[in-house]
């Protein structure tokens, strides 16, 4: 798995160098992107030059450093954090919460949920609650975690008809997030869910006729029926708050007419 910048690095220089190497960007390429010089970038990384606050933010932007880690870079350079981390239940985010609730509520009867950086569910609509009905109660205790719910053998995993393929998709998604975010809790979650036992492949599934889906479907059993969904994930554009930056809205689009008809019959 990818090596990440360590919080034990001293000063902003080593941190920036670690992010640059992780992004596989040369000093010259970064300098061109940031309207600087390779010499100046080298001096910053070795501690011979202290970057301005503006330069730290500029380099972080061109290295696609997550908002939370931009605050860490600023602190390491001796500046105050730029981005607040507002609790989602704070009145300041009231409009955001209401907008999210309207968005996922308007998506019904199809499933939709909102997760944070650790895949903890912060909002879900009735479509999601329909799918998770009957799951082990311990997995439904707060904080409800979407990855545990999907892959745990007492969660949705036994109902997912294409579990091996869907599990591979989810683990790859987490690996991409780990590569982007320096998060030990996320890494720990990945190691936990990756270690869940996987049942033998279903011969019926492997020998069935291929379906011309336009993306990998989630094929899940519900009351004797197999429902098919395509997942879509959205994030907020140019967030200025750590909490908002780490939210993701996942919607499950029905992948066939039978799924559409069935869900519409459940939640008219």
N, C-alpha and C positions, 0 to 999 in steps of 0.2 A: 504494500500500500504506500501511497505517497508520503514522503517526509515533509513535515510542516515546520514553519518558523516557530521557534521555541520562545515561551514567555520568559525564559531565563536569560535570553540574550541581553547584553548590556548596551543601552543607548539605541538611538533610532537607526544608526548606520547598519548594524548587523541585521536588524529587523527588515529594513528595506532591501538589503541584499538577499535575505532569505526569500522574501516575496518575489523579487525579480528572478531569482533562480528557479523558484517554483513555477513561475509563469513562462520560463524558458525565453527570457528576453535579455539581450545583451545590453551592456552599459551604453553602447553607441545608439542602439535602437531606442532605448528608454530616453536618452538625451534628446534624440530627434523628436520623439513624441511630446516631450515636456518642454521643448524650446530651450534646451540647456546644452551642456557639452559633456562628453564622456569623461573629461577630466574632472568636472565639477561633481558628477555622479560618483566617480571613484573617491573623491575627497570626502563626500558625505558618507559613503559606505565605510570608509576606514576611520572616520571620526576626525579627520583633519579640517573639516568644514561643517559648521552647524547650519542646517537648512532653515530657511524662514518658514513660518507657519503656512504661508501660501505655497511654498515649494513642497512641503510635506503632503499637503492635500492634493497638489497637482500630480505628484508622483503616485500617490495612492490611487487616484482616479485612473491613471494610465496603466496601473498594475491590476486594476479591478479588485482592489482590496475591499472587503465587506465593510459596511459602515461601523460595526462594532470595533473592528480592528483598526480603522482609521483613528478612532479615539485613542487606542493603545499607542499608535505611532505618534500622535500629538503629545501624549504624556511622556513618552520616551524622549521626545525632542525638547521637553521643558515647557510645553504649551498646555493650555486648558483644553479639555475635550470639547469638540464642536457640536456633537450630536447627542441630544438627550435620549434617555431610555424611559419613556413614559409608560407606566402600567396600563394595560389595556382597559381596566375598569376606571381609569382616571376620567373625570369630567371633560378634560381637554380633548379626549379621543371619543367623545360621545357621538359626534357626527360620523366618525369612521365606523364605530360599532353599529350604528343604525343603518348605515349604508351597506355594511356586510350582511346584516340580517335581512335587509330587503333583497339583496342580490341573491343569496342562497335560498331565501323563501320563494322568490319569484321563479327559481329554477325548478321547483317542485312540479310534477311528481318525481322528477329525476334527482338522483343523489348529489349532494354537494356538501363540502365541509371546508373549514379553515384551520390550518395548523401553524404552529410556531416553528422555530428553528430546530427543535427536538422532536418534531412531529406530534406534539401534544395537541389534541383537538381543542380549539377555543370556541368553535361554533359549528353546528351541523344542522341540516334540515331534516324533515320527516322522511325523505327518501333514504337517507343514511340510516336513520333509526329503524326503518323497515328491514334493511339488509342485515343489521347486527342483532335483530331480535333473536333471543335464545342463546346468545353467546354467554360463556362462563361469567358469572357475576363479578369475580375478582378482576377480570380484565376491563370491566365497565366502571370500576371505581376511579375517581379523579386522582391524578390527571389521566384521562383517557388518551392512550397513545396509538396513533394510527398504524404504526409499523408492528407493534406487538399484537394489535387487534387483527391485522391481516395475516401474520405469519405464525402466530402461536398455535400449537396443536389443539388448544382448547378454545381458540378464537375462530376466525373465518377460514383458516387454512384447510380444514377437512371439507369445506363446501366449495372451494375453488377448484374447478375442473381442470384448469391448466396451471396448477400450482407451481410446477417447476419453472415454466416460462415466466409466470408472473413474479415469482420469488426472485428470479434472476434480474428482472426489470427493476424491482424495488431495491435490491442490493446495489445494482449499478447506479441507481439514482442517489442512494446514500453515499456511495463512493465519490460521486461527482460533488456532492455537498461537502464532504470531508476535504476534498481537494481545494475547494473554494474557501471554506471557513476553518479557522484554527479552533477546533472545538473538541476537547477531550470527552465531554458528556456525549456528543454525537458519535464519536468513535466507540465509546463504551456501549451505546445503544446498538450500533452496527454489529459489534462482536457478539452481543447478546442474541439478537434476532438471527444472525447468520448461523448460530450454533443450535437453533431449534431443529429437532429431527424432521427429516423430509420423508414422507411415505414413498414406497415404490411407485414408479410411473404407472399410470392407468393404461393398460393395453388397449382398452376401447378408445381412449383419446388418441393414442399414437397411430391407430389404424383407421381413424375416422377420416372422412373426406375433408380436404382442406377447404376452409371458408375464405373467400376473397375479401377479408377485412382490409381497411386502409391503414390500420395501425394495430399493434398488439392489443388484443381484447382482454379484458377481465371477464372470464366466464365463471359465473358463480351460481350455485344451486340455491333456490328459494322455494320452499314448500313444493318440492317435486318438479319444479321447472328450472331450466338453465337459462339464466339471464346473461346477456352480453353487453359489455360497456367498453367505451374508449375513454381513457383518462386525459384530461387537459388541466394544466397547472398554470395559474396566473399570479404575478407578483405586482407590487406597486411601483410605478415609474418614478425614479429619482427621489426616493424617500429621504427625509431629513430627520428621522427619528429611528433609533435602533429597533424598537419594538415593531414599528411599521415595516421596516426593511426586512424583517425576518418572518413576516406573515406570508403564507401562500394559500391561495384559494384553489381547491381541486374540485372539478366538476366531472361527473361520470355521464358521458353522452351515450344513450342507447345505440347499440351497434346493429340492431336488426328490428324489423317491424314487430316481431312477436314481443320483444322486450318493451317497446313503446306501448303496445296495447295492454300488456299486463300491468305495467306501472300506472297507466291512466285509469285502470279499473280499481286499483288500490287506493289512489289518492285523487278522486275526481275534483 
